[in-house]
Amino acid sequence: METLFKFLDDLLQPGNRPYLVVFTVILIGTAVVLILLVLASKKKEPLDLSFKLGPLWKLGPLWVHLRGGLDDPKTQTRRFRKLLYVKVNCLSNRKVQAAPFYKRTVPRLDEPDRIVPVFDEAVYYTLKLFPEKRSLGPEQDSSSGVVDPRLVIPWLNEVQFHSDGARRTTSLVDIEAKADSDTMLSVSHFLNGLQGANQDFSSYADEDAESLRLVVDFSSIPNAGDFIKMDGAQLLLDNRPVETDDLAFRPCGESVYVASCKDVKKGSLLKMQFTFKNWDAPVAGNAAG
């Protein structure tokens, strides 16, 4: 303690005024940083702050930049995120195409619907990331064509359905997950869902979301760039467009398109719109290997 008093007494001497100023600034700065870190921790937000001290005697002004807080991922606030990736494997207009690309057996359906002539096929990979582990509800897939669900993670040895009615309905299924998890992935084949005017793709916000992302991939369709045109993307809520600066959409590689939006409300629909030019030609696209 005596040493501390001697140190302070020396700082107060007239010739040591510059050192007193520096010591005072360091002391005050340390206190300010500690207070800001405590406040940032209580608000569960990262610290990002700049401010100016001074001018400090002959030292001039001093800029202080503070960044930090919430370095531990366990203390960060996580929110729901969803990604839908759609891979279009084959594409043609049933009205003018003489024969389907192939016939697909959909085991869940009764005859005569079980054998489906395929004129277009898109595989939907739906990934949901939840803030924490939870009991997962049914994953619903719907289409104007036929839905053929093939995979659910958390793993199911065989895809199970919420009800017999959903099992036998061609265009709608409720897939059971039956597990506690913070992640869910489902993979479903959508057959003949792009016929007529149904040339849009959508992803639904199951709950308030940090981000909603939609990727549509036509790269397996020969000459896709010549007849497939992206018209844009919309965020809808209660069938009404939502005005937001957080919506972005663009091509991403050859015949691949992406749309994304941040801070999405539950019930919102991220919709990507396309036009298939020369859709009445005998063959718009062919199956890919």
Secondary structure per residue as TSV (DSSP state, phi and psi in degrees):
chain	resnum	aa	ss	phi	psi
A	1	M	-	360.0	-39.8
A	2	E	H	-62.4	-37.7
A	3	T	H	-63.8	-39.5
A	4	L	H	-63.7	-43.1
A	5	F	H	-63.1	-39.3
A	6	K	H	-64.6	-39.6
A	7	F	H	-63.5	-43.5
A	8	L	H	-67.1	-38.4
A	9	D	H	-63.0	-40.2
A	10	D	H	-64.7	-38.0
A	11	L	H	-64.1	-29.7
A	12	L	T	-80.1	-8.0
A	13	Q	S	-67.5	142.9
A	14	P	G	-53.4	-36.9
A	15	G	G	-74.4	-10.8
A	16	N	G	-106.6	17.1
A	17	R	H	-56.9	-41.8
A	18	P	H	-58.5	-39.0
A	19	Y	H	-68.7	-34.5
A	20	L	H	-62.9	-41.8
A	21	V	H	-62.8	-46.4
A	22	V	H	-62.7	-44.8
A	23	F	H	-61.0	-42.3
A	24	T	H	-63.8	-43.3
A	25	V	H	-61.7	-44.2
A	26	I	H	-61.7	-42.6
A	27	L	H	-64.0	-47.1
A	28	I	H	-66.5	-43.0
A	29	G	H	-60.4	-41.4
A	30	T	H	-62.7	-41.9
A	31	A	H	-64.0	-42.5
A	32	V	H	-62.7	-45.0
A	33	V	H	-60.2	-44.3
A	34	L	H	-62.0	-41.6
A	35	I	H	-64.8	-43.9
A	36	L	H	-65.8	-39.0
A	37	L	H	-63.9	-40.2
A	38	V	H	-63.5	-44.8
A	39	L	H	-63.7	-42.1
A	40	A	H	-63.7	-38.1
A	41	S	H	-66.0	-41.4
A	42	K	H	-67.0	-35.7
A	43	K	H	-82.2	-6.7
A	44	K	T	56.7	42.5
A	45	E	-	-130.4	148.5
A	46	P	-	-70.1	153.9
A	47	L	E	-94.8	126.9
A	48	D	E	-148.3	98.2
A	49	L	E	-145.4	140.5
A	50	S	E	-130.0	138.5
A	51	F	E	-154.0	164.6
A	52	K	E	-113.6	134.2
A	53	L	E	-109.2	135.8
A	54	G	-	118.0	-171.0
A	55	P	-	-69.7	144.3
A	56	L	-	-102.6	93.5
A	57	W	G	46.6	-125.0
A	58	K	G	-85.4	-2.1
A	59	L	G	-80.3	-16.6
A	60	G	-	78.2	-172.9
A	61	P	-	-70.8	151.0
A	62	L	E	-125.7	119.4
A	63	W	E	-89.6	135.0
A	64	V	E	-119.3	126.9
A	65	H	E	-115.0	123.4
A	66	L	E	-117.1	122.0
A	67	R	E	-136.0	138.4
A	68	G	E	153.2	-165.4
A	69	G	-	89.3	149.6
A	70	L	-	56.2	37.1
A	71	D	-	-68.0	-28.3
A	72	D	S	-80.7	116.7
A	73	P	G	-57.2	-26.1
A	74	K	G	-66.6	-22.8
A	75	T	G	-92.2	-6.1
A	76	Q	S	-81.8	149.6
A	77	T	-	-85.9	111.1
A	78	R	-	-92.3	150.6
A	79	R	-	-131.5	166.3
A	80	F	E	-64.3	137.6
A	81	R	E	-134.8	147.3
A	82	K	E	-141.5	137.8
A	83	L	E	-128.7	129.2
A	84	L	E	-118.3	119.1
A	85	Y	E	-111.0	125.0
A	86	V	E	-115.4	120.0
A	87	K	E	-107.5	111.6
A	88	V	E	-86.3	116.9
A	89	N	E	-91.4	-37.1
A	90	C	E	-150.7	155.1
A	91	L	E	-156.6	121.3
A	92	S	-	-156.9	162.1
A	93	N	-	-90.4	117.6
A	94	R	T	-61.7	-26.6
A	95	K	T	-69.8	-27.5
A	96	V	T	-118.1	-10.1
A	97	Q	-	-81.6	127.8
A	98	A	S	-67.6	-36.9
A	99	A	S	-142.5	154.0
A	100	P	-	-70.5	163.6
A	101	F	S	-65.5	-40.8
A	102	Y	E	-166.6	175.2
A	103	K	E	-113.5	128.4
A	104	R	E	-109.0	135.0
A	105	T	E	-90.0	122.7
A	106	V	-	-109.2	97.5
A	107	P	T	-59.5	-29.7
A	108	R	T	-71.0	-17.9
A	109	L	S	-89.9	152.6
A	110	D	-	-85.9	158.9
A	111	E	T	-65.4	146.4
A	112	P	T	-92.8	9.5
A	113	D	T	-79.6	-10.4
A	114	R	T	-66.3	-35.8
A	115	I	E	-94.7	114.4
A	116	V	E	-111.1	117.4
A	117	P	E	-69.5	124.7
A	118	V	E	-101.8	116.2
A	119	F	S	-104.4	-25.6
A	120	D	E	-146.9	148.6
A	121	E	E	-142.6	130.3
A	122	A	E	-131.4	133.0
A	123	V	E	-100.1	125.0
A	124	Y	E	-103.0	118.4
A	125	Y	E	-106.3	110.9
A	126	T	E	-110.5	117.1
A	127	L	E	-113.3	126.2
A	128	K	E	-119.9	130.2
A	129	L	E	-116.2	115.9
A	130	F	E	-97.5	157.9
A	131	P	E	-63.5	-29.0
A	132	E	E	-154.9	171.1
A	133	K	E	-63.0	143.1
A	134	R	E	-155.4	166.4
A	135	S	E	-76.5	121.7
A	136	L	-	-85.0	132.3
A	137	G	-	-84.6	179.6
A	138	P	-	-61.7	144.4
A	139	E	E	-98.1	118.5
A	140	Q	E	-99.8	130.4
A	141	D	E	-118.9	136.1
A	142	S	E	-141.2	150.9
A	143	S	-	-156.3	159.0
A	144	S	S	-76.8	-12.4
A	145	G	S	-104.3	-131.1
A	146	V	E	-116.6	134.5
A	147	V	E	-104.1	129.5
A	148	D	E	-125.5	89.5
A	149	P	E	-71.9	138.5
A	150	R	E	-125.2	-23.5
A	151	L	E	-152.0	138.9
A	152	V	E	-136.6	131.9
A	153	I	E	-124.2	123.9
A	154	P	T	-56.3	140.9
A	155	W	T	-60.4	133.6
A	156	L	-	-121.6	128.9
A	157	N	S	-62.5	-30.4
A	158	E	S	-142.9	132.3
A	159	V	-	-61.0	129.0
A	160	Q	-	-112.3	154.6
A	161	F	B	-118.7	149.0
A	162	H	S	-65.7	-33.3
A	163	S	-	-154.0	158.5
A	164	D	H	-63.7	-33.0
A	165	G	H	-62.8	-43.4
A	166	A	H	-67.6	-34.8
A	167	R	H	-60.8	-39.4
A	168	R	H	-96.7	-4.7
A	169	T	-	-81.5	127.5
A	170	T	S	-66.0	-38.2
A	171	S	S	-101.1	-1.3
A	172	L	E	-146.4	131.7
A	173	V	E	-138.1	146.1
A	174	D	E	-112.0	110.8
A	175	I	E	-96.4	129.6
A	176	E	-	-80.2	142.5
A	177	A	-	-103.2	-44.9
A	178	K	-	53.6	54.7
A	179	A	S	-163.7	159.2
A	180	D	E	-98.8	125.7
A	181	S	E	-161.5	159.7
A	182	D	E	-101.0	7.8
A	183	T	E	-141.1	140.6
A	184	M	E	-141.3	132.3
A	185	L	E	-127.8	131.4
A	186	S	E	-128.7	146.7
A	187	V	E	-128.2	123.6
A	188	S	E	-136.4	143.5
A	189	H	E	-93.6	126.5
A	190	F	E	-105.1	121.2
A	191	L	E	-111.2	129.6
A	192	N	S	59.0	32.8
A	193	G	-	-92.8	-0.6
A	194	L	S	-112.5	19.2
A	195	Q	S	-81.4	159.9
A	196	G	T	64.2	-129.7
A	197	A	T	-95.9	8.8
A	198	N	-	-87.9	68.0
A	199	Q	-	-114.8	31.3
A	200	D	E	-118.5	158.3
A	201	F	E	-128.8	140.8
A	202	S	E	-138.7	151.8
A	203	S	E	-131.3	134.2
A	204	Y	E	-103.1	137.3
A	205	A	-	-85.8	107.0
A	206	D	S	-66.7	-26.3
A	207	E	S	-156.1	174.7
A	208	D	-	-52.9	130.6
A	209	A	E	-125.4	140.6
A	210	E	E	-66.2	-38.2
A	211	S	E	-154.9	147.9
A	212	L	E	-130.5	123.4
A	213	R	E	-130.4	139.4
A	214	L	E	-132.3	125.9
A	215	V	E	-122.9	128.6
A	216	V	E	-120.3	125.4
A	217	D	E	-118.7	109.4
A	218	F	-	-102.4	14.4
A	219	S	T	-66.1	-16.1
A	220	S	T	-85.9	-4.1
A	221	I	S	-92.5	120.6
A	222	P	T	-58.4	134.4
A	223	N	T	57.6	32.7
A	224	A	H	-58.5	-37.7
A	225	G	H	-64.2	-18.4
A	226	D	H	-82.1	-25.6
A	227	F	H	-130.2	-4.4
A	228	I	E	-107.9	122.6
A	229	K	E	-123.0	127.5
A	230	M	E	-82.4	123.1
A	231	D	E	-88.9	-22.2
A	232	G	E	143.9	-168.3
A	233	A	E	-143.0	153.3
A	234	Q	E	-137.5	152.2
A	235	L	E	-110.8	123.0
A	236	L	E	-117.4	145.5
A	237	L	E	-139.0	122.3
A	238	D	T	55.2	40.7
A	239	N	T	64.4	16.9
A	240	R	E	-117.1	137.1
A	241	P	E	-61.7	140.0
A	242	V	-	-103.2	124.1
A	243	E	-	-82.4	117.6
A	244	T	-	-152.8	143.7
A	245	D	T	-83.4	-5.3
A	246	D	T	-89.2	0.6
A	247	L	E	-89.8	129.1
A	248	A	E	-136.4	144.4
A	249	F	E	-151.9	147.4
A	250	R	E	-171.6	160.1
A	251	P	E	-66.3	150.1
A	252	C	-	-141.4	82.7
A	253	G	S	92.4	-174.5
A	254	E	T	-75.1	110.2
A	255	S	T	61.0	30.8
A	256	V	E	-121.8	135.3
A	257	Y	E	-131.5	143.7
A	258	V	E	-133.6	139.7
A	259	A	E	-132.6	142.2
A	260	S	E	-149.0	156.4
A	261	C	E	-149.7	143.3
A	262	K	E	-102.5	158.4
A	263	D	E	50.4	64.7
A	264	V	E	-99.7	135.3
A	265	K	-	-79.5	149.4
A	266	K	T	-55.8	135.9
A	267	G	T	91.8	-5.2
A	268	S	-	-73.4	155.9
A	269	L	E	-127.1	118.5
A	270	L	E	-91.5	118.0
A	271	K	E	-122.3	129.0
A	272	M	E	-111.6	130.3
A	273	Q	E	-112.0	137.4
A	274	F	E	-131.7	158.2
A	275	T	E	-123.9	129.8
A	276	F	E	-96.6	103.2
A	277	K	T	-74.0	149.1
A	278	N	T	55.7	37.9
A	279	W	T	-65.0	-21.1
A	280	D	T	-88.5	2.6
A	281	A	S	-67.4	153.2
A	282	P	S	-54.8	-40.0
A	283	V	-	-135.6	117.2
A	284	A	S	-87.9	-34.5
A	285	G	-	-158.8	164.1
A	286	N	-	-121.6	159.7
A	287	A	-	-64.9	145.5
A	288	A	-	-104.9	156.9
A	289	G	-	-78.8	360.0
